[in-house]
Structures are given as structure tokens and as C-alpha cells.
Amino acid sequence: MKPADLRVMTIDQLDDETLKLTKERFNLRFQRATGQLENTARVRQVRRDIARMKTIAAQKRAAHPRRAGAKAKPE
């Protein structure tokens, strides 16, 4: 996916899509191990898409801090 498409999505949508791609990556790893994977470039593409989604989700979370009164993580 293109970064412009991802920036339009909400954080929840990004998390859902990341989970979906993580499952796909898991299946691709098994297909590669058993020799059934035909499109080996898909593994690389999925891995990069996951990283791209996680990066944009982190940027969105940093841009929108928690509401006042919410508990912060202990440091």
C-alpha cells in the first residue's frame, strides 16, 4: 500500500490491517519452507507493508497524545 492511502486510515484500521498482514506473513513463511511459495517477492512486500503501517500508526499516536486525566505509563 502507498503511504498516502495509509495516512487516511484511522489507527484502528491500521492495526486491523497490520494484523491481517501479519497472518499472511505467517502463512507465506510456511509456504516458503515447504516449497509451495511461487511469488517469493510477496514475503518482502508484506514485511515492508507491515513496517510502513506500524510507522504511520506510531506517528498518528504521537501526534494525538492521550486526553487529560488519562493515566500515563510509569517510566
N, C-alpha and C positions, 0 to 999 in steps of 0.2 A: 504494500500500500504506500501511497505517497504521503509525505508528512503533512501536506495541506489537507488531505482527507482526514487524517488522524486528529488534527488540531480542532476540527469541527465537532468531533465526538466528545461526549461527556466522559468524566473519569470512570464512571461505572461501565459505560460501553467499552472503554479501552481495556478495563480489567476483564470483562467478559470475552472480548476478542483475544486478549493475551492468553487466557485460559484455554480457549479453543485451539489456538496455535500451539500451545504447549502440548496439548494432547496429540495434535497432528505430528509434532516433532517426535514425540514418544513412539508413535506408530511408524514413522519414517525410519527411526533408528533400528527398529526390529526388522523392517523390510530390507534395510541395507545389510544387516547382519545375516539374514537368511538368503540374500542374493536375489530377492524379488523386486528390489527397487530399480525402476527403469530410468527415472529422471533424478539423477543424483544431485543436480543443481538445486532441486527443491529444498533439500536439507539446509543448504546455505541461505536460501531466500527466506525460509521460515525463521531461522535463527536471527537473521538481521531484522525481520519484521517485528519479532518479539522484543528485541533490544530497542528498536525505534519506538514501539508503543510504550515500553516502560520508561523511556527517557521523556517522552511527551507527557505521560501521566505524572511523572515526578515534577516536571516544570509547572504543570497545572496546579498540583498540590502546593508547591512553593509560592505560587502567585496568589493563592487563596488560602491564607492562614486560617486556623480554627477560629470559631466565634469566641467572643469574650466570655469568660466564665467556664469554658471547657477545660477539663484537666489536661495539663501538658505532660509529656513523657518525663519521667525522672531522669536526670542526667548524672 
